[in-house]
């Protein structure tokens, strides 16, 4: 295992070897690919890069001697405990710290002699002097603290500042005498704590790029300049507003494997020497310890046709330029990226490790994969040139792998596809086992032609139609086709109309076979009345038309006739509709096999108002020989058909005929069609208790008022009769 550097020394550890192996790896989507790997790990190959190219690898700031077999990359300087010195203006004294000393030496500037020591609790990391308050601030990097030494008393008073006033890796950086502010560089957090020079309270915590360990104050501009030996960056702060003015890098990172300059060499491999003469893609992976918040491990790649040409090639990142790097995925221990370069025989990787100033990123292994994708195609698909709907037909299909990689098991999908409409219908699928490069898998599927619109189609066979096999750039050539004409009958109603009068519907219905296949079967058309324009079998069913004895493809037939309106049809507006291939027995519907069984119904565009209106056109009577002779004419002024018409002849002492008047005769007339009249007459005895003049009248009404349009015109008064 690669070990983290000891405290106070930033070390970047890498062990490298080369392994050539054939593997089936899994991509991020879980789809299988074939790969050959070049793998650098903990073996000694990295020392000379000999197994891959015979060329030593350039290592900037690398220690190869401290731990045999390990390679430590980074800055081997103890910047944490570097000696620092500052001048105390109030007493004309010099204060200085040592590398390993846990105290501050005090020097009299007038006599140039050491006059004392101020003890510290831990090793110091920077010391600055607050001239306004006559105080010293000493960072304690390892303890994440700052000691404040009050020089106004003897011995000096000491107190400690901790989180959240200061952060991780506290380093006393600078003092701003104009605004009386103290700057503590929190190297591990890459922030700066800005303190009030009077109260030592926290004014702001500002993120900085430098991961600063030292700083300087510019009295002319009031700006603070912070820098770090690790990141080689500078951050400029405005001393008045505490805002970052600018971040910039002044030197490339020192912790680099490789380099763009002439003569610099990274991790190289010449693929043909390892038996790799081509690849569909390149992939880079690296194992590492989980990174800190401001740590990173980055890589670039360059390629060429031969090893010698690598020196003149440019390292590039994911956007294809020298300004970008492939970065490590945060939160994990392994990162895998697809390199944005095509295959070339010579490949070189350079790496960069970025520290946060308090800890070291640790790299364990680098692996370069040459990816070989499978390329599944359908080399043959054949079936019948025509077929009827519902037919079972065989379709022969051969799947081939024309790629270099082995294809994992997959599934073939067979479709009926209409190129003009874009519609596709899945007919079936077939499992295909793993296929080596160049292998084929022939097979035959027995499929049923579904109920679809007739016309010109194609069998469309698609290898790996569920996208289970990683094929890289070869995902768009998986399908092949074979033409077929689908033949089928499709019966529709193209028009429906009618008129209602005299209790009957006179209809005109036109049906058509819009398919490309004639039907010789007998079928019927059922007529319906509906309160909406959607005709279904739940609407009022009339009767069926005369039988239609087959219909040629593209042919139409118009059916006309008259049928009786149902006698108990409620008054209302009705659409006249029809359903084709709807037979006398509902259980025998759809006897004609059609491409579409859902388009058999149609309604008229206009409605017909169907109603009944009972009226009495005349009523009269005479009294002869003790008998009342009566006669009345009733009529249905509507266009429907009225059933169960009730009537009552009445005698009334006034000319208003009501239900409470004397009933002398009652009865029922069963059927009265629209426009039809009927005379009701007869003789009936009259009660002996009745004497004097009476008006004769009649009341007629249906059995239910929903069958009549106007129930208020059902009475009539006739002449006056005298009963002696």
URCOR-V266347 format. One record per residue. N is the residue number from 0. RES is the residue in three letters. SS is DSSP state (h for helix, s for strand, l for the rest). PSI is psi in radians with two decimals (none if undefined). D_LAST is the distance of its C-alpha to the last C-alpha in Angstrom with 2 decimals. Layout:
[[N:RES:SS:PSI:D_LAST] [N:RES:SS:PSI:D_LAST]]
This chain:
[[0:UNK:l:2.52:135.61] [1:UNK:l:2.34:136.33] [2:UNK:l:2.53:137.07] [3:UNK:l:2.54:136.05] [4:UNK:l:2.65:139.03] [5:UNK:l:2.71:140.71] [6:UNK:l:2.33:139.73] [7:UNK:l:-0.12:141.21] [8:UNK:l:2.10:141.77] [9:UNK:l:2.06:139.12] [10:UNK:l:2.39:139.57] [11:UNK:s:2.09:137.36] [12:UNK:s:2.35:137.77] [13:UNK:s:2.29:137.26] [14:UNK:l:2.36:138.38] [15:UNK:l:2.45:138.14] [16:UNK:l:3.13:138.58] [17:UNK:l:2.27:137.44] [18:UNK:l:2.20:135.33] [19:UNK:s:2.16:134.12] [20:UNK:s:2.69:131.29] [21:UNK:s:2.15:128.34] [22:UNK:s:2.69:125.15] [23:UNK:s:1.96:121.42] [24:UNK:s:3.00:120.18] [25:UNK:s:2.27:116.71] [26:UNK:l:-3.13:115.64] [27:UNK:l:-0.40:113.48] [28:UNK:l:-0.01:110.35] [29:UNK:l:0.20:111.39] [30:UNK:l:2.35:111.96] [31:UNK:s:2.50:115.19] [32:UNK:s:2.84:118.12] [33:UNK:s:2.33:121.66] [34:UNK:s:2.56:124.55] [35:UNK:s:2.34:128.35] [36:UNK:s:2.49:129.70] [37:UNK:s:2.11:132.78] [38:UNK:s:2.13:133.00] [39:UNK:s:2.16:135.37] [40:UNK:l:-2.37:135.74] [41:UNK:l:0.06:138.53] [42:UNK:l:3.02:141.25] [43:UNK:l:-0.06:144.30] [44:UNK:h:-0.60:143.17] [45:UNK:h:-0.46:141.92] [46:UNK:h:-0.66:145.47] [47:UNK:h:-0.15:146.57] [48:UNK:l:0.46:143.38] [49:UNK:l:-0.71:145.72] [50:UNK:l:-0.55:143.35] [51:UNK:l:-0.81:141.01] [52:UNK:l:-0.23:143.33] [53:UNK:l:0.34:146.80] [54:UNK:l:2.25:146.35] [55:UNK:l:2.51:146.71] [56:UNK:l:2.35:143.60] [57:UNK:l:2.25:143.97] [58:UNK:s:1.99:143.21] [59:UNK:l:2.14:143.21] [60:UNK:l:1.07:144.30] [61:UNK:s:2.37:144.42] [62:UNK:s:1.98:146.42] [63:UNK:l:0.03:147.32] [64:UNK:l:-0.44:150.01] [65:UNK:l:-0.82:148.45] [66:UNK:l:1.84:146.45] [67:UNK:l:2.39:147.77] [68:UNK:l:-0.29:145.06] [69:UNK:l:2.70:142.74] [70:UNK:s:2.12:142.27] [71:UNK:s:2.14:141.59] [72:UNK:s:2.28:140.35] [73:UNK:l:-2.97:140.21] [74:UNK:l:2.01:142.12] [75:UNK:l:0.90:144.76] [76:UNK:l:2.46:145.48] [77:UNK:l:1.29:144.99] [78:UNK:l:-0.27:143.23] [79:UNK:l:-0.70:141.72] [80:UNK:l:0.43:145.06] [81:UNK:l:2.44:146.91] [82:UNK:l:2.44:149.18] [83:UNK:l:2.80:147.85] [84:UNK:s:2.52:149.48] [85:UNK:s:2.84:148.34] [86:UNK:s:2.22:150.04] [87:UNK:s:1.85:149.28] [88:UNK:l:-0.50:149.92] [89:UNK:l:-0.62:149.74] [90:UNK:l:0.15:152.80] [91:UNK:l:0.93:154.47] [92:UNK:s:2.67:153.98] [93:UNK:s:2.37:153.21] [94:UNK:s:2.21:150.79] [95:UNK:s:2.58:150.89] [96:UNK:s:2.78:149.43] [97:UNK:l:2.99:150.93] [98:UNK:l:-0.83:149.57] [99:UNK:l:0.00:149.75] [100:UNK:l:2.40:150.53] [101:UNK:l:0.94:147.99] [102:UNK:s:2.92:149.41] [103:UNK:s:2.19:149.98] [104:UNK:s:2.35:153.54] [105:UNK:s:2.18:154.23] [106:UNK:s:2.30:156.98] [107:UNK:s:2.02:158.57] [108:UNK:l:-0.38:158.58] [109:UNK:l:-0.68:161.41] [110:UNK:l:-0.14:163.85] [111:UNK:l:0.69:162.44] [112:UNK:s:2.58:162.50] [113:UNK:s:2.24:159.88] [114:UNK:s:-0.04:159.18] [115:UNK:s:3.07:156.60] [116:UNK:s:2.42:153.72] [117:UNK:s:2.01:150.06] [118:UNK:s:2.59:148.67] [119:UNK:l:2.73:145.36] [120:UNK:l:-0.37:143.04] [121:UNK:l:3.01:142.79] [122:UNK:l:2.41:144.23] [123:UNK:l:2.74:143.39] [124:UNK:l:1.47:141.48] [125:UNK:l:2.50:142.30] [126:UNK:s:2.33:143.36] [127:UNK:s:2.77:142.50] [128:UNK:s:2.25:143.54] [129:UNK:s:1.78:141.26] [130:UNK:l:-0.50:143.59] [131:UNK:l:-0.67:141.22] [132:UNK:l:-0.04:140.80] [133:UNK:l:0.95:144.13] [134:UNK:s:2.64:142.39] [135:UNK:s:2.53:142.85] [136:UNK:s:2.12:140.01] [137:UNK:s:2.09:140.99] [138:UNK:s:2.57:138.62] [139:UNK:s:1.52:138.41] [140:UNK:l:-0.84:137.05] [141:UNK:l:-0.45:136.88] [142:UNK:l:-0.10:135.35] [143:UNK:l:0.81:132.82] [144:UNK:s:2.91:134.14] [145:UNK:s:2.24:136.03] [146:UNK:s:2.27:138.75] [147:UNK:s:2.14:139.07] [148:UNK:s:2.01:142.58] [149:UNK:s:1.95:142.96] [150:UNK:l:0.10:146.53] [151:UNK:l:-0.11:146.43] [152:UNK:l:2.86:147.67] [153:UNK:l:2.04:150.64] [154:UNK:l:2.79:150.10] [155:UNK:l:2.47:147.08] [156:UNK:s:2.50:143.65] [157:UNK:s:2.27:141.62] [158:UNK:s:2.85:137.87] [159:UNK:s:2.41:135.61] [160:UNK:s:2.30:132.53] [161:UNK:l:-3.03:130.16] [162:UNK:l:2.45:126.70] [163:UNK:l:0.14:124.52] [164:UNK:l:-0.76:127.11] [165:UNK:l:2.82:129.14] [166:UNK:l:-2.66:128.19] [167:UNK:l:2.40:129.79] [168:UNK:l:0.85:133.35] [169:UNK:s:2.27:134.09] [170:UNK:s:2.09:136.93] [171:UNK:s:2.03:138.22] [172:UNK:s:-0.91:138.11] [173:UNK:s:2.84:138.55] [174:UNK:s:2.41:138.50] [175:UNK:s:1.72:137.05] [176:UNK:l:-0.38:139.09] [177:UNK:l:-0.81:137.07] [178:UNK:l:0.06:133.77] [179:UNK:l:1.04:135.40] [180:UNK:s:2.60:133.61] [181:UNK:s:2.38:134.76] [182:UNK:s:2.06:133.78] [183:UNK:s:2.04:133.58] [184:UNK:s:2.02:133.14] [185:UNK:s:1.51:130.92] [186:UNK:l:-0.70:132.35] [187:UNK:l:-0.47:130.19] [188:UNK:l:-0.17:126.94] [189:UNK:l:0.84:128.07] [190:UNK:s:2.93:127.21] [191:UNK:s:2.22:129.16] [192:UNK:s:2.19:128.65] [193:UNK:s:2.06:129.28] [194:UNK:s:2.59:130.43] [195:UNK:s:2.23:130.85] [196:UNK:l:-0.25:134.60] [197:UNK:l:-0.96:134.28] [198:UNK:l:-0.19:131.77] [199:UNK:l:0.36:132.06] [200:UNK:l:2.77:128.25] [201:UNK:s:2.14:126.41] [202:UNK:s:-0.70:125.28] [203:UNK:s:2.67:124.00] [204:UNK:s:2.03:124.24] [205:UNK:s:2.16:124.54] [206:UNK:s:2.42:124.35] [207:UNK:l:2.69:127.34] [208:UNK:l:-0.40:128.34] [209:UNK:l:-0.43:131.96] [210:UNK:l:0.91:131.67] [211:UNK:l:2.59:134.36] [212:UNK:l:-0.21:137.55] [213:UNK:s:2.79:139.41] [214:UNK:s:2.90:138.67] [215:UNK:s:2.52:140.31] [216:UNK:s:2.29:139.30] [217:UNK:s:1.82:139.82] [218:UNK:l:-0.40:140.55] [219:UNK:l:-0.64:140.42] [220:UNK:l:-0.19:136.77] [221:UNK:l:0.47:135.55] [222:UNK:s:2.68:134.51] [223:UNK:s:2.29:135.01] [224:UNK:s:2.09:136.17] [225:UNK:s:2.47:135.53] [226:UNK:s:2.88:136.82] [227:UNK:l:2.41:137.14] [228:UNK:l:-0.35:139.79] [229:UNK:l:-0.94:137.24] [230:UNK:l:-0.20:134.58] [231:UNK:l:0.71:136.97] [232:UNK:s:2.81:134.36] [233:UNK:s:2.36:134.40] [234:UNK:s:2.34:131.66] [235:UNK:s:2.19:131.92] [236:UNK:s:2.52:130.20] [237:UNK:s:2.09:129.70] [238:UNK:l:-0.38:131.45] [239:UNK:l:-0.77:129.19] [240:UNK:l:-0.21:125.71] [241:UNK:l:0.36:126.49] [242:UNK:l:2.60:124.75] [243:UNK:s:2.15:126.14] [244:UNK:s:-0.72:127.65] [245:UNK:s:2.56:128.50] [246:UNK:s:2.39:129.16] [247:UNK:s:2.71:131.51] [248:UNK:s:2.31:133.72] [249:UNK:l:-0.25:137.40] [250:UNK:l:2.62:138.61] [251:UNK:l:2.74:137.11] [252:UNK:l:2.48:136.48] [253:UNK:l:-0.42:139.67] [254:UNK:l:1.34:138.05] [255:UNK:s:2.39:137.78] [256:UNK:s:1.91:138.29] [257:UNK:l:-2.44:139.33] [258:UNK:l:2.55:139.32] [259:UNK:l:-0.37:138.88] [260:UNK:l:2.66:142.46] [261:UNK:l:2.38:144.92] [262:UNK:l:-0.25:146.39] [263:UNK:l:2.42:143.58] [264:UNK:l:2.32:142.08] [265:UNK:l:-2.61:138.93] [266:UNK:s:1.89:137.60] [267:UNK:s:2.67:138.25] [268:UNK:s:2.42:137.42] [269:UNK:s:1.79:138.21] [270:UNK:h:-0.76:135.41] [271:UNK:h:-0.53:137.16] [272:UNK:h:-0.34:139.99] [273:UNK:h:0.23:137.42] [274:UNK:l:0.22:135.91] [275:UNK:l:1.91:132.96] [276:UNK:l:0.05:132.78] [277:UNK:l:2.81:129.30] [278:UNK:l:2.69:126.18] [279:UNK:l:-0.46:122.65] [280:UNK:s:2.85:122.82] [281:UNK:s:2.47:125.00] [282:UNK:s:2.39:123.89] [283:UNK:s:2.33:125.79] [284:UNK:s:2.60:125.36] [285:UNK:s:2.43:127.27] [286:UNK:s:2.53:127.28] [287:UNK:s:2.82:127.96] [288:UNK:l:2.65:127.58] [289:UNK:l:2.39:124.46] [290:UNK:l:2.64:125.25] [291:UNK:l:2.99:125.41] [292:UNK:l:-0.56:123.12] [293:UNK:l:0.34:125.63] [294:UNK:l:2.77:127.41] [295:UNK:s:2.70:126.97] [296:UNK:s:2.17:128.50] [297:UNK:s:2.68:128.21] [298:UNK:s:2.67:129.29] [299:UNK:s:2.87:129.85] [300:UNK:s:2.56:130.69] [301:UNK:s:2.63:132.75] [302:UNK:s:2.80:133.25] [303:UNK:s:3.00:135.67] [304:UNK:l:-0.35:136.81] [305:UNK:l:2.92:139.99] [306:UNK:l:-0.72:141.54] [307:UNK:h:-0.59:143.88] [308:UNK:h:-0.22:141.05] [309:UNK:h:-0.59:139.32] [310:UNK:h:-0.51:141.78] [311:UNK:h:-0.03:140.36] [312:UNK:l:2.75:136.69] [313:UNK:l:2.30:134.47] [314:UNK:l:2.39:132.72] [315:UNK:s:2.77:128.97] [316:UNK:l:-2.79:125.95] [317:UNK:l:-0.45:122.26] [318:UNK:l:0.14:121.72] [319:UNK:l:0.17:124.71] [320:UNK:l:2.92:126.94] [321:UNK:l:-0.10:129.91] [322:UNK:l:-0.13:127.97] [323:UNK:l:2.70:125.58] [324:UNK:l:2.60:126.19] [325:UNK:s:2.13:124.32] [326:UNK:l:2.87:123.60] [327:UNK:l:2.43:123.09] [328:UNK:l:2.19:119.61] [329:UNK:l:2.56:119.39] [330:UNK:l:-0.10:118.67] [331:UNK:l:-3.02:119.86] [332:UNK:l:0.01:123.12] [333:UNK:s:2.41:122.85] [334:UNK:s:2.36:121.93] [335:UNK:s:2.28:121.28] [336:UNK:s:2.54:120.91] [337:UNK:s:2.18:120.69] [338:UNK:l:2.38:123.50] [339:UNK:l:0.93:122.56] [340:UNK:l:2.59:125.39] [341:UNK:l:2.94:125.68] [342:UNK:l:2.35:128.09] [343:UNK:l:2.64:131.75] [344:UNK:l:-0.67:134.72] [345:UNK:s:2.25:136.27] [346:UNK:s:2.44:134.21] [347:UNK:s:2.36:135.35] [348:UNK:s:2.36:133.57] [349:UNK:s:2.53:134.59] [350:UNK:s:2.70:133.30] [351:UNK:s:2.25:133.15] [352:UNK:s:2.31:132.68] [353:UNK:s:2.17:131.48] [354:UNK:l:2.75:132.21] [355:UNK:l:0.09:130.49] [356:UNK:l:-0.31:133.87] [357:UNK:l:-0.28:133.46] [358:UNK:l:3.00:132.84] [359:UNK:l:2.25:133.45] [360:UNK:l:2.48:131.06] [361:UNK:l:2.12:132.25] [362:UNK:s:2.24:131.98] [363:UNK:s:-0.66:132.44] [364:UNK:s:2.50:131.83] [365:UNK:s:2.33:131.10] [366:UNK:s:2.19:129.60] [367:UNK:s:2.14:129.21] [368:UNK:s:2.34:126.93] [369:UNK:s:1.91:126.94] [370:UNK:s:2.27:123.35] [371:UNK:s:1.97:122.62] [372:UNK:l:2.58:118.97] [373:UNK:l:2.80:117.39] [374:UNK:l:1.58:115.71] [375:UNK:s:2.27:112.96] [376:UNK:s:2.82:111.71] [377:UNK:s:1.88:109.73] [378:UNK:s:-0.30:112.27] [379:UNK:s:2.36:109.90] [380:UNK:s:2.23:106.17] [381:UNK:s:2.50:104.79] [382:UNK:l:-3.06:101.59] [383:UNK:l:2.64:99.45] [384:UNK:l:-0.31:98.82] [385:UNK:s:2.70:95.10] [386:UNK:s:2.61:92.59] [387:UNK:s:2.72:88.87] [388:UNK:l:2.34:86.75] [389:UNK:l:-0.18:86.90] [390:UNK:l:2.59:90.22] [391:UNK:s:2.11:93.10] [392:UNK:s:2.65:96.34] [393:UNK:s:2.47:99.96] [394:UNK:s:2.14:101.67] [395:UNK:s:2.33:105.44] [396:UNK:s:2.41:106.85] [397:UNK:s:2.18:110.42] [398:UNK:s:2.33:111.20] [399:UNK:s:2.59:114.74] [400:UNK:s:1.83:116.68] [401:UNK:l:0.19:118.83] [402:UNK:l:3.06:119.87] [403:UNK:l:-0.47:123.05] [404:UNK:l:2.78:121.33] [405:UNK:l:2.34:119.75] [406:UNK:s:2.27:115.94] [407:UNK:l:2.89:114.25] [408:UNK:l:2.52:111.43] [409:UNK:s:-3.01:108.33] [410:UNK:s:2.40:105.16] [411:UNK:s:2.35:104.38] [412:UNK:s:2.34:100.90] [413:UNK:s:2.20:99.41] [414:UNK:s:2.75:96.66] [415:UNK:s:2.15:94.64] [416:UNK:s:2.33:95.11] [417:UNK:l:1.93:93.51] [418:UNK:l:-0.62:96.03] [419:UNK:l:-0.63:93.62] [420:UNK:l:-0.33:90.98] [421:UNK:l:-0.02:93.28] [422:UNK:l:2.44:91.05] [423:UNK:s:2.47:92.89] [424:UNK:s:2.12:91.67] [425:UNK:s:2.14:93.84] [426:UNK:s:-0.59:94.29] [427:UNK:s:3.05:96.71] [428:UNK:s:2.82:99.96] [429:UNK:s:2.32:103.26] [430:UNK:s:2.35:105.87] [431:UNK:s:2.18:109.29] [432:UNK:l:3.10:112.32] [433:UNK:l:2.39:115.23] [434:UNK:s:2.13:116.93] [435:UNK:l:2.91:120.56] [436:UNK:l:2.21:121.72] [437:UNK:l:-0.13:121.39] [438:UNK:l:2.75:119.31] [439:UNK:s:2.79:116.13] [440:UNK:s:1.65:113.09] [441:UNK:s:2.73:111.29] [442:UNK:s:2.91:107.96] [443:UNK:s:2.32:104.73] [444:UNK:s:2.32:101.18] [445:UNK:s:2.04:98.22] [446:UNK:s:2.68:95.25] [447:UNK:s:2.27:91.58] [448:UNK:l:2.10:90.28] [449:UNK:l:3.00:87.32] [450:UNK:l:1.71:84.02] [451:UNK:l:2.83:85.18] [452:UNK:l:2.29:84.64] [453:UNK:l:2.77:86.59] [454:UNK:s:-2.86:89.59] [455:UNK:s:2.17:93.29] [456:UNK:s:-3.07:94.63] [457:UNK:s:2.44:97.92] [458:UNK:s:2.18:99.02] [459:UNK:s:1.89:100.56] [460:UNK:s:2.20:102.93] [461:UNK:s:2.05:104.17] [462:UNK:l:2.50:107.07] [463:UNK:l:0.90:106.78] [464:UNK:l:-0.27:103.25] [465:UNK:l:0.08:102.80] [466:UNK:l:0.89:105.94] [467:UNK:l:-0.28:107.89] [468:UNK:s:2.23:111.29] [469:UNK:l:2.07:113.19] [470:UNK:l:0.14:114.20] [471:UNK:h:-2.20:115.28] [472:UNK:h:0.04:115.04] [473:UNK:h:0.51:113.97] [474:UNK:l:-0.15:110.32] [475:UNK:l:0.19:108.96] [476:UNK:l:0.52:110.17] [477:UNK:l:-0.18:108.44] [478:UNK:s:2.59:105.91] [479:UNK:s:2.76:106.13] [480:UNK:s:2.81:103.45] [481:UNK:s:2.25:102.68] [482:UNK:s:2.62:99.95] [483:UNK:s:2.49:96.91] [484:UNK:s:2.14:93.75] [485:UNK:s:2.13:90.61] [486:UNK:s:2.34:88.19] [487:UNK:l:2.70:84.53] [488:UNK:s:2.48:80.99] [489:UNK:l:1.73:78.68] [490:UNK:s:2.29:75.05] [491:UNK:s:2.79:73.04] [492:UNK:s:2.10:69.80] [493:UNK:s:-0.37:70.81] [494:UNK:s:2.62:67.38] [495:UNK:s:2.23:63.69] [496:UNK:s:2.96:60.74] [497:UNK:s:2.93:57.24] [498:UNK:s:2.70:53.84] [499:UNK:s:2.28:50.34] [500:UNK:s:2.62:47.28] [501:UNK:l:0.50:44.43] [502:UNK:l:0.31:45.09] [503:UNK:s:2.64:48.68] [504:UNK:s:2.14:52.17] [505:UNK:s:2.07:54.63] [506:UNK:s:2.80:58.06] [507:UNK:s:2.02:61.69] [508:UNK:s:2.24:64.34] [509:UNK:s:2.23:68.10] [510:UNK:s:2.70:70.57] [511:UNK:s:2.56:74.35] [512:UNK:s:1.71:77.37] [513:UNK:l:0.16:79.53] [514:UNK:l:-3.10:82.19] [515:UNK:l:0.28:85.35] [516:UNK:l:2.23:84.58] [517:UNK:l:2.68:82.09] [518:UNK:s:2.36:79.68] [519:UNK:s:0.06:78.96] [520:UNK:s:2.59:76.35] [521:UNK:s:2.35:72.66] [522:UNK:s:2.92:70.50] [523:UNK:l:2.90:66.91] [524:UNK:s:2.22:65.20] [525:UNK:s:2.37:62.22] [526:UNK:s:2.43:59.71] [527:UNK:s:2.70:58.31] [528:UNK:s:2.30:55.99] [529:UNK:s:2.51:57.45] [530:UNK:l:-0.14:56.53] [531:UNK:l:3.08:60.25] [532:UNK:l:0.26:62.99] [533:UNK:l:1.93:64.77] [534:UNK:l:2.15:63.66] [535:UNK:l:2.96:64.07] [536:UNK:l:-0.16:62.81] [537:UNK:l:-0.12:60.56] [538:UNK:l:3.07:58.40] [539:UNK:s:1.96:55.26] [540:UNK:s:2.22:56.73] [541:UNK:s:-1.51:55.17] [542:UNK:s:3.06:57.21] [543:UNK:s:2.66:60.63] [544:UNK:l:3.01:61.72] [545:UNK:l:2.69:63.39] [546:UNK:l:2.55:66.83] [547:UNK:s:2.12:69.87] [548:UNK:s:1.27:72.87] [549:UNK:s:2.80:75.71] [550:UNK:s:2.21:76.74] [551:UNK:l:2.81:80.18] [552:UNK:l:2.24:81.98] [553:UNK:l:-0.09:80.78] [554:UNK:l:2.72:77.97] [555:UNK:s:2.77:74.30] [556:UNK:s:2.31:71.10] [557:UNK:s:2.27:67.68] [558:UNK:s:2.28:64.61] [559:UNK:s:2.77:61.23] [560:UNK:s:-3.09:57.86] [561:UNK:s:2.34:54.19] [562:UNK:s:2.68:52.71] [563:UNK:s:2.42:49.20] [564:UNK:l:2.39:48.38] [565:UNK:l:2.41:47.63] [566:UNK:l:-0.32:43.90] [567:UNK:l:0.68:44.55] [568:UNK:l:2.11:46.94] [569:UNK:l:2.60:46.39] [570:UNK:l:2.40:45.96] [571:UNK:s:3.07:49.41] [572:UNK:s:2.30:52.50] [573:UNK:s:2.41:54.52] [574:UNK:s:2.46:58.02] [575:UNK:s:2.16:58.44] [576:UNK:s:2.96:61.48] [577:UNK:s:2.63:63.45] [578:UNK:s:2.11:66.07] [579:UNK:s:2.67:68.58] [580:UNK:l:0.70:70.03] [581:UNK:l:1.95:66.93] [582:UNK:l:2.95:66.11] [583:UNK:l:-0.66:63.05] [584:UNK:l:2.07:64.32] [585:UNK:h:-0.50:65.08] [586:UNK:h:-0.15:68.01] [587:UNK:h:0.35:69.57] [588:UNK:l:2.84:69.70] [589:UNK:l:0.81:72.95] [590:UNK:l:-0.40:74.26] [591:UNK:l:2.13:76.35] [592:UNK:l:2.10:79.40] [593:UNK:s:2.77:79.47] [594:UNK:l:-0.46:81.87] [595:UNK:l:1.95:79.07] [596:UNK:l:0.07:75.99] [597:UNK:l:0.00:74.55] [598:UNK:l:0.56:73.78] [599:UNK:l:-0.04:71.19] [600:UNK:s:2.63:68.10] [601:UNK:s:2.57:66.89] [602:UNK:s:2.86:63.77] [603:UNK:s:2.80:62.46] [604:UNK:s:-0.43:63.50] [605:UNK:s:2.81:59.96] [606:UNK:s:2.80:56.67] [607:UNK:s:2.33:53.32] [608:UNK:s:1.99:50.10] [609:UNK:s:2.14:47.80] [610:UNK:l:2.93:44.20] [611:UNK:l:2.56:40.49] [612:UNK:l:1.73:37.61] [613:UNK:s:2.28:34.05] [614:UNK:s:2.80:31.58] [615:UNK:s:2.10:28.11] [616:UNK:s:-0.37:28.51] [617:UNK:s:2.65:24.92] [618:UNK:s:2.41:21.38] [619:UNK:s:2.85:18.17] [620:UNK:s:2.79:14.93] [621:UNK:s:2.68:12.16] [622:UNK:s:1.99:9.04] [623:UNK:s:2.18:10.24] [624:UNK:l:0.76:10.22] [625:UNK:l:0.14:8.71] [626:UNK:s:2.52:11.27] [627:UNK:s:2.06:11.96] [628:UNK:s:2.17:14.95] [629:UNK:s:2.73:17.26] [630:UNK:s:2.36:20.73] [631:UNK:s:2.57:23.37] [632:UNK:s:2.15:27.05] [633:UNK:s:2.66:29.47] [634:UNK:s:2.58:33.16] [635:UNK:s:1.81:36.41] [636:UNK:l:-0.05:38.11] [637:UNK:l:-2.87:41.27] [638:UNK:l:0.04:44.19] [639:UNK:l:-2.59:44.12] [640:UNK:s:2.09:42.22] [641:UNK:s:2.36:39.17] [642:UNK:s:2.69:38.41] [643:UNK:s:1.07:35.63] [644:UNK:s:2.08:32.83] [645:UNK:s:2.49:29.87] [646:UNK:s:2.68:26.31] [647:UNK:s:2.13:22.97] [648:UNK:s:2.36:19.55] [649:UNK:s:2.63:17.72] [650:UNK:s:2.25:14.45] [651:UNK:s:2.47:15.60] [652:UNK:l:-0.16:14.56] [653:UNK:l:-3.09:17.74] [654:UNK:l:0.24:19.77] [655:UNK:l:2.01:22.18] [656:UNK:l:2.15:21.70] [657:UNK:l:2.95:23.55] [658:UNK:l:-0.47:24.38] [659:UNK:l:-0.11:22.56] [660:UNK:l:3.02:19.11] [661:UNK:s:2.16:16.77] [662:UNK:s:2.17:18.38] [663:UNK:s:-0.34:16.40] [664:UNK:s:2.31:19.52] [665:UNK:s:2.63:23.26] [666:UNK:s:-2.94:26.42] [667:UNK:s:2.39:29.91] [668:UNK:s:2.25:31.79] [669:UNK:s:-0.86:35.53] [670:UNK:s:2.33:37.59] [671:UNK:s:1.82:37.04] [672:UNK:s:2.84:40.30] [673:UNK:l:2.30:41.05] [674:UNK:l:-0.10:39.60] [675:UNK:l:2.48:37.40] [676:UNK:s:2.73:33.65] [677:UNK:s:2.36:31.14] [678:UNK:s:2.19:27.62] [679:UNK:s:2.14:25.25] [680:UNK:s:2.84:22.29] [681:UNK:s:-3.02:20.29] [682:UNK:s:2.47:17.13] [683:UNK:s:2.45:15.81] [684:UNK:s:2.76:13.34] [685:UNK:l:2.49:11.06] [686:UNK:l:2.41:11.54] [687:UNK:l:-0.21:9.48] [688:UNK:l:-0.14:10.24] [689:UNK:l:2.23:8.31] [690:UNK:l:2.53:5.43] [691:UNK:s:-3.00:6.07] [692:UNK:s:2.44:8.56] [693:UNK:s:2.58:10.98] [694:UNK:s:2.36:14.26] [695:UNK:s:2.42:15.38] [696:UNK:s:3.12:19.13] [697:UNK:s:2.54:21.97] [698:UNK:s:2.22:25.14] [699:UNK:s:2.56:28.24] [700:UNK:s:2.65:31.59] [701:UNK:l:2.97:34.84] [702:UNK:l:-0.41:36.13] [703:UNK:l:2.34:38.71] [704:UNK:h:-0.27:38.82] [705:UNK:h:-0.22:42.55] [706:UNK:h:0.06:41.54] [707:UNK:l:2.50:39.61] [708:UNK:l:-0.75:41.07] [709:UNK:l:1.76:38.11] [710:UNK:l:0.10:35.42] [711:UNK:l:-0.01:33.72] [712:UNK:l:0.64:32.02] [713:UNK:l:0.19:29.87] [714:UNK:s:2.73:26.33] [715:UNK:s:2.43:24.21] [716:UNK:s:2.46:20.89] [717:UNK:s:-2.47:19.03] [718:UNK:s:3.01:16.33] [719:UNK:s:2.35:13.04] [720:UNK:s:2.66:9.77] [721:UNK:s:2.18:6.26] [722:UNK:s:2.04:3.87] [723:UNK:l:none:0.00]]
